[in-house]
Amino acid sequence: MNAKILRIAPVAGLVTLGVLLAGPAATAAPQHEVTAVSAEQHRATGKKGPYSSKSSCESAGKKGHYRSYHCEYEQHKWWLYYTS
């Protein structure tokens, strides 16, 4: 029994020394930053399309019940950008 304790004691001493030298940062739980996220960032945004005309894009925006939407002409097609 004493031989077993004598073998474990140096290991325990090294572990204790390592913790003391590393300081409280080594044993403390990692701190996570809490960031405030605005309601604007929580809204779902997206892009739908393509549509053949601006009027079809606008009607899809009205039917979609989005918080906001707008149509843009890109690469010879109309695209609906929305925020829900």
N, C-alpha and C positions, 0 to 999 in steps of 0.2 A: 504494500500500500504506500509506504514512504517513498519507494522508488518511483512509483507512478506520479506522485505529487512533485517529486524533484524533476521529473521530465516535463511536466506541464507548467511549472512555475516560470521558467525562462520565457516560454511562449506567451504566457499571460503578461509578463513584464514588458515584453516587446510591443504587444498590442496596446497596453496602457500608455507606454511611452509614445507610440505613434499617434494616439488620440490626443495626448497632451500637446505634442508638437504641432499637430494639424490645427488645433484650436477648436472653438465651438462650431465653426463653419463646416467641419467635416462630419459632425454628428447631427447637425440640425437638418430638418427637412428642407428641401429646396423651396424657395419663395417664388411664387408666380405673381407676375404683375397683373393687377386687375385694371382693365381698361374699360372706360365707358364707351359703349357703342350707341350711336345715335339711332333714332327710329329710321332715319333715312338709309342707314346701312342694313337694317333688318328687312327692308322691303325687297321683294323679289323683282328682279328686272330681267328682261329677255328681249329676244328678237324673233320675229315670225315672218314668214314669207317664203318665197317672193310672191308678189302680186303683180298682175298685168297692168293695172292702172292705179292712179292715186285715189280715185273714188272707191275702188274695191278695197284698197288698204284702209281708207278712212272708215268704211262701213264695218270692216272686221274689227277695227279699234273700238267702235261704238258698241258692237255686239259683245265684245270681250269683257265689258264691265271693269275696265282697268282704272286705277287711280289717275294715271296720266298716260298718254300715248302720243306719238307723232310718227309720221311717215317720212322716209328719206329715199331719194332716188340714188341707187348705187349700182354700177355695172349694168346699166340698161334695165333695171328691175326696181320695183318698189318694195321696201321693207318696213315692217311695223316694229317700232321700239316701244316697249311698254314698261310700266311700273305698277305692280299690284299692291 
